[in-house]
């Protein structure tokens, strides 16, 4: 269950996609049209990010940010 939750984290998703494409952070930021600092903040799970900028990055992979039901333990 913990692995599934980890895979749903934005930081893990973006980092995994970046590594699968064999991109550096610099290359991915440039390709997505976002700043390197923002990409680093996403991968480090910064909690105050702009949705528009996150979607700009996710669109590169054919995704967009959306609501996901939280699991309560």
PDB file with SEQRES, HELIX, SHEET and CRYST1 records, atoms N, CA, C and O in Angstrom:
SEQRES   1 A   73  UNK UNK UNK UNK UNK UNK UNK UNK UNK UNK UNK UNK UNK          
SEQRES   2 A   73  UNK UNK UNK UNK UNK UNK UNK UNK UNK UNK UNK UNK UNK          
SEQRES   3 A   73  UNK UNK UNK UNK UNK UNK UNK UNK UNK UNK UNK UNK UNK          
SEQRES   4 A   73  UNK UNK UNK UNK UNK UNK UNK UNK UNK UNK UNK UNK UNK          
SEQRES   5 A   73  UNK UNK UNK UNK UNK UNK UNK UNK UNK UNK UNK UNK UNK          
SEQRES   6 A   73  UNK UNK UNK UNK UNK UNK UNK UNK                              
HELIX    1 AA1 UNK A    2  UNK A    8  1                                   7    
HELIX    2 AA2 UNK A   10  UNK A   20  1                                  11    
HELIX    3 AA3 UNK A   25  UNK A   32  1                                   8    
HELIX    4 AA4 UNK A   36  UNK A   43  1                                   8    
HELIX    5 AA5 UNK A   51  UNK A   59  1                                   9    
CRYST1    1.000    1.000    1.000  90.00  90.00  90.00 P 1           1          
ATOM      1  N   UNK A   1       0.823  -1.192   0.000  1.00  0.00           N  
ATOM      2  CA  UNK A   1       0.000   0.000   0.000  1.00  0.00           C  
ATOM      3  C   UNK A   1       0.867   1.257   0.000  1.00  0.00           C  
ATOM      4  O   UNK A   1       0.546   2.238  -0.671  1.00  0.00           O  
ATOM      5  N   UNK A   2       1.966   1.223   0.754  1.00  0.00           N  
ATOM      6  CA  UNK A   2       2.831   2.395   0.826  1.00  0.00           C  
ATOM      7  C   UNK A   2       3.459   2.689  -0.539  1.00  0.00           C  
ATOM      8  O   UNK A   2       3.617   3.854  -0.904  1.00  0.00           O  
ATOM      9  N   UNK A   3       3.819   1.643  -1.296  1.00  0.00           N  
ATOM     10  CA  UNK A   3       4.407   1.839  -2.622  1.00  0.00           C  
ATOM     11  C   UNK A   3       3.417   2.528  -3.549  1.00  0.00           C  
ATOM     12  O   UNK A   3       3.810   3.398  -4.325  1.00  0.00           O  
ATOM     13  N   UNK A   4       2.156   2.161  -3.486  1.00  0.00           N  
ATOM     14  CA  UNK A   4       1.131   2.800  -4.316  1.00  0.00           C  
ATOM     15  C   UNK A   4       1.016   4.269  -3.953  1.00  0.00           C  
ATOM     16  O   UNK A   4       0.948   5.118  -4.842  1.00  0.00           O  
ATOM     17  N   UNK A   5       0.991   4.589  -2.660  1.00  0.00           N  
ATOM     18  CA  UNK A   5       0.912   5.985  -2.232  1.00  0.00           C  
ATOM     19  C   UNK A   5       2.130   6.762  -2.717  1.00  0.00           C  
ATOM     20  O   UNK A   5       1.998   7.910  -3.140  1.00  0.00           O  
ATOM     21  N   UNK A   6       3.292   6.163  -2.664  1.00  0.00           N  
ATOM     22  CA  UNK A   6       4.517   6.822  -3.126  1.00  0.00           C  
ATOM     23  C   UNK A   6       4.445   7.098  -4.618  1.00  0.00           C  
ATOM     24  O   UNK A   6       4.885   8.155  -5.070  1.00  0.00           O  
ATOM     25  N   UNK A   7       3.893   6.160  -5.395  1.00  0.00           N  
ATOM     26  CA  UNK A   7       3.791   6.342  -6.832  1.00  0.00           C  
ATOM     27  C   UNK A   7       2.815   7.457  -7.191  1.00  0.00           C  
ATOM     28  O   UNK A   7       2.924   8.048  -8.265  1.00  0.00           O  
ATOM     29  N   UNK A   8       1.857   7.756  -6.302  1.00  0.00           N  
ATOM     30  CA  UNK A   8       0.895   8.815  -6.552  1.00  0.00           C  
ATOM     31  C   UNK A   8       1.437  10.197  -6.187  1.00  0.00           C  
ATOM     32  O   UNK A   8       0.821  11.207  -6.528  1.00  0.00           O  
ATOM     33  N   UNK A   9       2.549  10.255  -5.518  1.00  0.00           N  
ATOM     34  CA  UNK A   9       3.142  11.543  -5.163  1.00  0.00           C  
ATOM     35  C   UNK A   9       3.637  12.227  -6.438  1.00  0.00           C  
ATOM     36  O   UNK A   9       4.271  11.606  -7.290  1.00  0.00           O  
ATOM     37  N   UNK A  10       3.337  13.498  -6.544  1.00  0.00           N  
ATOM     38  CA  UNK A  10       3.760  14.273  -7.704  1.00  0.00           C  
ATOM     39  C   UNK A  10       5.275  14.226  -7.862  1.00  0.00           C  
ATOM     40  O   UNK A  10       5.789  14.073  -8.970  1.00  0.00           O  
ATOM     41  N   UNK A  11       5.979  14.358  -6.752  1.00  0.00           N  
ATOM     42  CA  UNK A  11       7.440  14.360  -6.813  1.00  0.00           C  
ATOM     43  C   UNK A  11       7.973  13.057  -7.401  1.00  0.00           C  
ATOM     44  O   UNK A  11       8.855  13.084  -8.259  1.00  0.00           O  
ATOM     45  N   UNK A  12       7.453  11.926  -6.952  1.00  0.00           N  
ATOM     46  CA  UNK A  12       7.903  10.622  -7.449  1.00  0.00           C  
ATOM     47  C   UNK A  12       7.512  10.422  -8.907  1.00  0.00           C  
ATOM     48  O   UNK A  12       8.286   9.877  -9.695  1.00  0.00           O  
ATOM     49  N   UNK A  13       6.313  10.862  -9.264  1.00  0.00           N  
ATOM     50  CA  UNK A  13       5.841  10.724 -10.635  1.00  0.00           C  
ATOM     51  C   UNK A  13       6.757  11.484 -11.593  1.00  0.00           C  
ATOM     52  O   UNK A  13       7.224  10.933 -12.590  1.00  0.00           O  
ATOM     53  N   UNK A  14       7.008  12.753 -11.278  1.00  0.00           N  
ATOM     54  CA  UNK A  14       7.821  13.603 -12.162  1.00  0.00           C  
ATOM     55  C   UNK A  14       9.252  13.086 -12.239  1.00  0.00           C  
ATOM     56  O   UNK A  14       9.826  12.987 -13.324  1.00  0.00           O  
ATOM     57  N   UNK A  15       9.815  12.762 -11.101  1.00  0.00           N  
ATOM     58  CA  UNK A  15      11.196  12.276 -11.086  1.00  0.00           C  
ATOM     59  C   UNK A  15      11.313  10.961 -11.852  1.00  0.00           C  
ATOM     60  O   UNK A  15      12.271  10.759 -12.598  1.00  0.00           O  
ATOM     61  N   UNK A  16      10.344  10.068 -11.671  1.00  0.00           N  
ATOM     62  CA  UNK A  16      10.357   8.789 -12.382  1.00  0.00           C  
ATOM     63  C   UNK A  16      10.246   8.964 -13.884  1.00  0.00           C  
ATOM     64  O   UNK A  16      10.963   8.312 -14.644  1.00  0.00           O  
ATOM     65  N   UNK A  17       9.349   9.843 -14.317  1.00  0.00           N  
ATOM     66  CA  UNK A  17       9.193  10.113 -15.752  1.00  0.00           C  
ATOM     67  C   UNK A  17      10.471  10.733 -16.310  1.00  0.00           C  
ATOM     68  O   UNK A  17      10.916  10.373 -17.400  1.00  0.00           O  
ATOM     69  N   UNK A  18      11.055  11.659 -15.565  1.00  0.00           N  
ATOM     70  CA  UNK A  18      12.285  12.324 -16.018  1.00  0.00           C  
ATOM     71  C   UNK A  18      13.405  11.302 -16.199  1.00  0.00           C  
ATOM     72  O   UNK A  18      14.113  11.313 -17.206  1.00  0.00           O  
ATOM     73  N   UNK A  19      13.555  10.425 -15.218  1.00  0.00           N  
ATOM     74  CA  UNK A  19      14.619   9.422 -15.299  1.00  0.00           C  
ATOM     75  C   UNK A  19      14.350   8.405 -16.404  1.00  0.00           C  
ATOM     76  O   UNK A  19      15.277   7.948 -17.072  1.00  0.00           O  
ATOM     77  N   UNK A  20      13.071   8.052 -16.596  1.00  0.00           N  
ATOM     78  CA  UNK A  20      12.718   7.103 -17.661  1.00  0.00           C  
ATOM     79  C   UNK A  20      13.071   7.667 -19.037  1.00  0.00           C  
ATOM     80  O   UNK A  20      13.433   6.926 -19.951  1.00  0.00           O  
ATOM     81  N   UNK A  21      12.960   8.982 -19.167  1.00  0.00           N  
ATOM     82  CA  UNK A  21      13.311   9.646 -20.427  1.00  0.00           C  
ATOM     83  C   UNK A  21      14.794   9.984 -20.507  1.00  0.00           C  
ATOM     84  O   UNK A  21      15.269  10.506 -21.516  1.00  0.00           O  
ATOM     85  N   UNK A  22      15.524   9.679 -19.425  1.00  0.00           N  
ATOM     86  CA  UNK A  22      16.957   9.952 -19.339  1.00  0.00           C  
ATOM     87  C   UNK A  22      17.260  11.442 -19.510  1.00  0.00           C  
ATOM     88  O   UNK A  22      18.223  11.819 -20.179  1.00  0.00           O  
ATOM     89  N   UNK A  23      16.416  12.291 -18.890  1.00  0.00           N  
ATOM     90  CA  UNK A  23      16.628  13.743 -18.907  1.00  0.00           C  
ATOM     91  C   UNK A  23      17.264  14.176 -17.596  1.00  0.00           C  
ATOM     92  O   UNK A  23      16.990  13.606 -16.541  1.00  0.00           O  
ATOM     93  N   UNK A  24      18.108  15.182 -17.675  1.00  0.00           N  
ATOM     94  CA  UNK A  24      18.565  15.853 -16.467  1.00  0.00           C  
ATOM     95  C   UNK A  24      17.459  16.819 -16.059  1.00  0.00           C  
ATOM     96  O   UNK A  24      16.526  17.062 -16.824  1.00  0.00           O  
ATOM     97  N   UNK A  25      17.563  17.365 -14.860  1.00  0.00           N  
ATOM     98  CA  UNK A  25      16.589  18.374 -14.439  1.00  0.00           C  
ATOM     99  C   UNK A  25      16.639  19.577 -15.373  1.00  0.00           C  
ATOM    100  O   UNK A  25      15.597  20.139 -15.713  1.00  0.00           O  
ATOM    101  N   UNK A  26      17.818  19.971 -15.783  1.00  0.00           N  
ATOM    102  CA  UNK A  26      17.983  21.117 -16.688  1.00  0.00           C  
ATOM    103  C   UNK A  26      17.278  20.845 -18.013  1.00  0.00           C  
ATOM    104  O   UNK A  26      16.553  21.702 -18.519  1.00  0.00           O  
ATOM    105  N   UNK A  27      17.485  19.664 -18.571  1.00  0.00           N  
ATOM    106  CA  UNK A  27      16.869  19.315 -19.856  1.00  0.00           C  
ATOM    107  C   UNK A  27      15.341  19.285 -19.769  1.00  0.00           C  
ATOM    108  O   UNK A  27      14.653  19.800 -20.649  1.00  0.00           O  
ATOM    109  N   UNK A  28      14.818  18.677 -18.699  1.00  0.00           N  
ATOM    110  CA  UNK A  28      13.371  18.579 -18.559  1.00  0.00           C  
ATOM    111  C   UNK A  28      12.742  19.949 -18.350  1.00  0.00           C  
ATOM    112  O   UNK A  28      11.702  20.247 -18.939  1.00  0.00           O  
ATOM    113  N   UNK A  29      13.352  20.780 -17.528  1.00  0.00           N  
ATOM    114  CA  UNK A  29      12.820  22.124 -17.290  1.00  0.00           C  
ATOM    115  C   UNK A  29      12.756  22.900 -18.596  1.00  0.00           C  
ATOM    116  O   UNK A  29      11.760  23.566 -18.877  1.00  0.00           O  
ATOM    117  N   UNK A  30      13.804  22.817 -19.385  1.00  0.00           N  
ATOM    118  CA  UNK A  30      13.833  23.523 -20.665  1.00  0.00           C  
ATOM    119  C   UNK A  30      12.762  22.981 -21.614  1.00  0.00           C  
ATOM    120  O   UNK A  30      12.049  23.754 -22.254  1.00  0.00           O  
ATOM    121  N   UNK A  31      12.654  21.668 -21.703  1.00  0.00           N  
ATOM    122  CA  UNK A  31      11.677  21.031 -22.593  1.00  0.00           C  
ATOM    123  C   UNK A  31      10.238  21.395 -22.191  1.00  0.00           C  
ATOM    124  O   UNK A  31       9.384  21.606 -23.051  1.00  0.00           O  
ATOM    125  N   UNK A  32       9.981  21.467 -20.877  1.00  0.00           N  
ATOM    126  CA  UNK A  32       8.637  21.777 -20.375  1.00  0.00           C  
ATOM    127  C   UNK A  32       8.349  23.272 -20.366  1.00  0.00           C  
ATOM    128  O   UNK A  32       7.198  23.683 -20.217  1.00  0.00           O  
ATOM    129  N   UNK A  33       9.392  24.088 -20.525  1.00  0.00           N  
ATOM    130  CA  UNK A  33       9.202  25.540 -20.508  1.00  0.00           C  
ATOM    131  C   UNK A  33       8.982  26.098 -19.115  1.00  0.00           C  
ATOM    132  O   UNK A  33       8.294  27.103 -18.934  1.00  0.00           O  
ATOM    133  N   UNK A  34       9.582  25.428 -18.125  1.00  0.00           N  
ATOM    134  CA  UNK A  34       9.488  25.907 -16.748  1.00  0.00           C  
ATOM    135  C   UNK A  34      10.895  26.150 -16.219  1.00  0.00           C  
ATOM    136  O   UNK A  34      11.879  25.721 -16.822  1.00  0.00           O  
ATOM    137  N   UNK A  35      10.980  26.835 -15.101  1.00  0.00           N  
ATOM    138  CA  UNK A  35      12.274  27.107 -14.503  1.00  0.00           C  
ATOM    139  C   UNK A  35      12.857  25.890 -13.798  1.00  0.00           C  
ATOM    140  O   UNK A  35      12.128  25.039 -13.287  1.00  0.00           O  
ATOM    141  N   UNK A  36      14.167  25.826 -13.780  1.00  0.00           N  
ATOM    142  CA  UNK A  36      14.870  24.740 -13.094  1.00  0.00           C  
ATOM    143  C   UNK A  36      14.513  24.730 -11.608  1.00  0.00           C  
ATOM    144  O   UNK A  36      14.331  23.665 -11.018  1.00  0.00           O  
ATOM    145  N   UNK A  37      14.416  25.899 -11.013  1.00  0.00           N  
ATOM    146  CA  UNK A  37      14.082  25.994  -9.587  1.00  0.00           C  
ATOM    147  C   UNK A  37      12.718  25.354  -9.314  1.00  0.00           C  
ATOM    148  O   UNK A  37      12.563  24.619  -8.338  1.00  0.00           O  
ATOM    149  N   UNK A  38      11.733  25.629 -10.166  1.00  0.00           N  
ATOM    150  CA  UNK A  38      10.407  25.045  -9.975  1.00  0.00           C  
ATOM    151  C   UNK A  38      10.471  23.529 -10.064  1.00  0.00           C  
ATOM    152  O   UNK A  38       9.878  22.840  -9.234  1.00  0.00           O  
ATOM    153  N   UNK A  39      11.175  22.997 -11.046  1.00  0.00           N  
ATOM    154  CA  UNK A  39      11.293  21.552 -11.186  1.00  0.00           C  
ATOM    155  C   UNK A  39      11.930  20.944  -9.937  1.00  0.00           C  
ATOM    156  O   UNK A  39      11.471  19.917  -9.438  1.00  0.00           O  
ATOM    157  N   UNK A  40      12.963  21.568  -9.447  1.00  0.00           N  
ATOM    158  CA  UNK A  40      13.609  21.063  -8.229  1.00  0.00           C  
ATOM    159  C   UNK A  40      12.650  21.099  -7.051  1.00  0.00           C  
ATOM    160  O   UNK A  40      12.631  20.175  -6.239  1.00  0.00           O  
ATOM    161  N   UNK A  41      11.852  22.161  -6.950  1.00  0.00           N  
ATOM    162  CA  UNK A  41      10.881  22.265  -5.859  1.00  0.00           C  
ATOM    163  C   UNK A  41       9.812  21.185  -5.972  1.00  0.00           C  
ATOM    164  O   UNK A  41       9.376  20.643  -4.956  1.00  0.00           O  
ATOM    165  N   UNK A  42       9.387  20.867  -7.179  1.00  0.00           N  
ATOM    166  CA  UNK A  42       8.408  19.792  -7.379  1.00  0.00           C  
ATOM    167  C   UNK A  42       8.997  18.464  -6.930  1.00  0.00           C  
ATOM    168  O   UNK A  42       8.354  17.713  -6.197  1.00  0.00           O  
ATOM    169  N   UNK A  43      10.209  18.172  -7.363  1.00  0.00           N  
ATOM    170  CA  UNK A  43      10.839  16.900  -7.015  1.00  0.00           C  
ATOM    171  C   UNK A  43      11.171  16.803  -5.527  1.00  0.00           C  
ATOM    172  O   UNK A  43      11.326  15.703  -4.996  1.00  0.00           O  
ATOM    173  N   UNK A  44      11.281  17.948  -4.852  1.00  0.00           N  
ATOM    174  CA  UNK A  44      11.576  17.960  -3.407  1.00  0.00           C  
ATOM    175  C   UNK A  44      10.316  18.120  -2.567  1.00  0.00           C  
ATOM    176  O   UNK A  44      10.406  18.310  -1.354  1.00  0.00           O  
ATOM    177  N   UNK A  45       9.141  18.046  -3.193  1.00  0.00           N  
ATOM    178  CA  UNK A  45       7.845  18.111  -2.522  1.00  0.00           C  
ATOM    179  C   UNK A  45       7.586  19.432  -1.809  1.00  0.00           C  
ATOM    180  O   UNK A  45       7.025  19.437  -0.713  1.00  0.00           O  
ATOM    181  N   UNK A  46       7.976  20.534  -2.399  1.00  0.00           N  
ATOM    182  CA  UNK A  46       7.634  21.834  -1.822  1.00  0.00           C  
ATOM    183  C   UNK A  46       6.113  21.936  -1.814  1.00  0.00           C  
ATOM    184  O   UNK A  46       5.460  21.540  -2.779  1.00  0.00           O  
ATOM    185  N   UNK A  47       5.554  22.455  -0.750  1.00  0.00           N  
ATOM    186  CA  UNK A  47       4.105  22.450  -0.569  1.00  0.00           C  
ATOM    187  C   UNK A  47       3.395  23.664  -1.160  1.00  0.00           C  
ATOM    188  O   UNK A  47       2.166  23.666  -1.241  1.00  0.00           O  
ATOM    189  N   UNK A  48       4.110  24.670  -1.564  1.00  0.00           N  
ATOM    190  CA  UNK A  48       3.462  25.865  -2.122  1.00  0.00           C  
ATOM    191  C   UNK A  48       3.887  26.038  -3.571  1.00  0.00           C  
ATOM    192  O   UNK A  48       4.817  26.785  -3.876  1.00  0.00           O  
ATOM    193  N   UNK A  49       3.191  25.336  -4.458  1.00  0.00           N  
ATOM    194  CA  UNK A  49       3.495  25.403  -5.883  1.00  0.00           C  
ATOM    195  C   UNK A  49       2.271  25.900  -6.648  1.00  0.00           C  
ATOM    196  O   UNK A  49       1.142  25.711  -6.197  1.00  0.00           O  
ATOM    197  N   UNK A  50       2.482  26.524  -7.783  1.00  0.00           N  
ATOM    198  CA  UNK A  50       1.387  27.023  -8.607  1.00  0.00           C  
ATOM    199  C   UNK A  50       0.879  25.916  -9.529  1.00  0.00           C  
ATOM    200  O   UNK A  50       1.650  25.319 -10.279  1.00  0.00           O  
ATOM    201  N   UNK A  51      -0.418  25.653  -9.464  1.00  0.00           N  
ATOM    202  CA  UNK A  51      -1.031  24.583 -10.250  1.00  0.00           C  
ATOM    203  C   UNK A  51      -0.785  24.771 -11.740  1.00  0.00           C  
ATOM    204  O   UNK A  51      -0.517  23.802 -12.451  1.00  0.00           O  
ATOM    205  N   UNK A  52      -0.872  25.993 -12.212  1.00  0.00           N  
ATOM    206  CA  UNK A  52      -0.658  26.270 -13.645  1.00  0.00           C  
ATOM    207  C   UNK A  52       0.726  25.804 -14.085  1.00  0.00           C  
ATOM    208  O   UNK A  52       0.869  25.212 -15.154  1.00  0.00           O  
ATOM    209  N   UNK A  53       1.722  26.060 -13.289  1.00  0.00           N  
ATOM    210  CA  UNK A  53       3.089  25.660 -13.633  1.00  0.00           C  
ATOM    211  C   UNK A  53       3.270  24.150 -13.541  1.00  0.00           C  
ATOM    212  O   UNK A  53       3.987  23.558 -14.348  1.00  0.00           O  
ATOM    213  N   UNK A  54       2.624  23.528 -12.564  1.00  0.00           N  
ATOM    214  CA  UNK A  54       2.707  22.071 -12.454  1.00  0.00           C  
ATOM    215  C   UNK A  54       2.078  21.434 -13.689  1.00  0.00           C  
ATOM    216  O   UNK A  54       2.636  20.498 -14.262  1.00  0.00           O  
ATOM    217  N   UNK A  55       0.917  21.944 -14.096  1.00  0.00           N  
ATOM    218  CA  UNK A  55       0.262  21.400 -15.287  1.00  0.00           C  
ATOM    219  C   UNK A  55       1.093  21.615 -16.543  1.00  0.00           C  
ATOM    220  O   UNK A  55       1.061  20.786 -17.453  1.00  0.00           O  
ATOM    221  N   UNK A  56       1.822  22.694 -16.605  1.00  0.00           N  
ATOM    222  CA  UNK A  56       2.696  22.946 -17.758  1.00  0.00           C  
ATOM    223  C   UNK A  56       3.711  21.814 -17.878  1.00  0.00           C  
ATOM    224  O   UNK A  56       4.005  21.359 -18.983  1.00  0.00           O  
ATOM    225  N   UNK A  57       4.240  21.364 -16.759  1.00  0.00           N  
ATOM    226  CA  UNK A  57       5.187  20.253 -16.753  1.00  0.00           C  
ATOM    227  C   UNK A  57       4.478  18.929 -17.049  1.00  0.00           C  
ATOM    228  O   UNK A  57       4.939  18.156 -17.890  1.00  0.00           O  
ATOM    229  N   UNK A  58       3.371  18.665 -16.371  1.00  0.00           N  
ATOM    230  CA  UNK A  58       2.663  17.396 -16.553  1.00  0.00           C  
ATOM    231  C   UNK A  58       2.134  17.225 -17.968  1.00  0.00           C  
ATOM    232  O   UNK A  58       2.051  16.100 -18.460  1.00  0.00           O  
ATOM    233  N   UNK A  59       1.776  18.312 -18.629  1.00  0.00           N  
ATOM    234  CA  UNK A  59       1.280  18.239 -20.004  1.00  0.00           C  
ATOM    235  C   UNK A  59       2.307  17.611 -20.939  1.00  0.00           C  
ATOM    236  O   UNK A  59       1.939  16.981 -21.931  1.00  0.00           O  
ATOM    237  N   UNK A  60       3.574  17.774 -20.637  1.00  0.00           N  
ATOM    238  CA  UNK A  60       4.635  17.180 -21.438  1.00  0.00           C  
ATOM    239  C   UNK A  60       4.521  15.648 -21.457  1.00  0.00           C  
ATOM    240  O   UNK A  60       4.899  15.001 -22.434  1.00  0.00           O  
ATOM    241  N   UNK A  61       3.993  15.079 -20.361  1.00  0.00           N  
ATOM    242  CA  UNK A  61       3.834  13.632 -20.248  1.00  0.00           C  
ATOM    243  C   UNK A  61       2.416  13.180 -20.599  1.00  0.00           C  
ATOM    244  O   UNK A  61       2.107  11.990 -20.523  1.00  0.00           O  
ATOM    245  N   UNK A  62       1.556  14.122 -20.982  1.00  0.00           N  
ATOM    246  CA  UNK A  62       0.171  13.783 -21.311  1.00  0.00           C  
ATOM    247  C   UNK A  62      -0.728  13.677 -20.090  1.00  0.00           C  
ATOM    248  O   UNK A  62      -1.732  12.967 -20.127  1.00  0.00           O  
ATOM    249  N   UNK A  63      -0.386  14.372 -19.007  1.00  0.00           N  
ATOM    250  CA  UNK A  63      -1.163  14.349 -17.766  1.00  0.00           C  
ATOM    251  C   UNK A  63      -1.526  15.768 -17.357  1.00  0.00           C  
ATOM    252  O   UNK A  63      -0.979  16.742 -17.875  1.00  0.00           O  
ATOM    253  N   UNK A  64      -2.466  15.864 -16.412  1.00  0.00           N  
ATOM    254  CA  UNK A  64      -2.755  17.140 -15.759  1.00  0.00           C  
ATOM    255  C   UNK A  64      -3.100  16.847 -14.309  1.00  0.00           C  
ATOM    256  O   UNK A  64      -3.511  15.740 -13.962  1.00  0.00           O  
ATOM    257  N   UNK A  65      -2.927  17.843 -13.481  1.00  0.00           N  
ATOM    258  CA  UNK A  65      -3.193  17.707 -12.059  1.00  0.00           C  
ATOM    259  C   UNK A  65      -4.695  17.634 -11.826  1.00  0.00           C  
ATOM    260  O   UNK A  65      -5.456  18.372 -12.451  1.00  0.00           O  
ATOM    261  N   UNK A  66      -5.117  16.768 -10.952  1.00  0.00           N  
ATOM    262  CA  UNK A  66      -6.536  16.646 -10.659  1.00  0.00           C  
ATOM    263  C   UNK A  66      -6.753  16.111  -9.258  1.00  0.00           C  
ATOM    264  O   UNK A  66      -5.805  15.675  -8.604  1.00  0.00           O  
ATOM    265  N   UNK A  67      -7.978  16.141  -8.797  1.00  0.00           N  
ATOM    266  CA  UNK A  67      -8.265  15.667  -7.444  1.00  0.00           C  
ATOM    267  C   UNK A  67      -8.166  14.148  -7.347  1.00  0.00           C  
ATOM    268  O   UNK A  67      -8.609  13.423  -8.238  1.00  0.00           O  
ATOM    269  N   UNK A  68      -7.588  13.692  -6.270  1.00  0.00           N  
ATOM    270  CA  UNK A  68      -7.469  12.270  -5.998  1.00  0.00           C  
ATOM    271  C   UNK A  68      -7.978  12.063  -4.578  1.00  0.00           C  
ATOM    272  O   UNK A  68      -7.546  12.753  -3.655  1.00  0.00           O  
ATOM    273  N   UNK A  69      -8.883  11.130  -4.402  1.00  0.00           N  
ATOM    274  CA  UNK A  69      -9.449  10.873  -3.079  1.00  0.00           C  
ATOM    275  C   UNK A  69      -8.350  10.420  -2.124  1.00  0.00           C  
ATOM    276  O   UNK A  69      -7.546   9.541  -2.435  1.00  0.00           O  
ATOM    277  N   UNK A  70      -8.344  11.048  -0.955  1.00  0.00           N  
ATOM    278  CA  UNK A  70      -7.368  10.694   0.075  1.00  0.00           C  
ATOM    279  C   UNK A  70      -7.778   9.412   0.761  1.00  0.00           C  
ATOM    280  O   UNK A  70      -8.962   9.171   0.995  1.00  0.00           O  
ATOM    281  N   UNK A  71      -6.798   8.595   1.082  1.00  0.00           N  
ATOM    282  CA  UNK A  71      -7.050   7.373   1.848  1.00  0.00           C  
ATOM    283  C   UNK A  71      -6.836   7.700   3.309  1.00  0.00           C  
ATOM    284  O   UNK A  71      -5.783   8.214   3.683  1.00  0.00           O  
ATOM    285  N   UNK A  72      -7.803   7.412   4.123  1.00  0.00           N  
ATOM    286  CA  UNK A  72      -7.713   7.642   5.578  1.00  0.00           C  
ATOM    287  C   UNK A  72      -7.389   6.318   6.249  1.00  0.00           C  
ATOM    288  O   UNK A  72      -7.986   5.283   5.954  1.00  0.00           O  
ATOM    289  N   UNK A  73      -6.437   6.381   7.152  1.00  0.00           N  
ATOM    290  CA  UNK A  73      -6.043   5.152   7.863  1.00  0.00           C  
ATOM    291  C   UNK A  73      -6.625   5.120   9.242  1.00  0.00           C  
ATOM    292  O   UNK A  73      -6.401   4.163   9.984  1.00  0.00           O  
TER     293      UNK A  73                                                      
END                                                                             
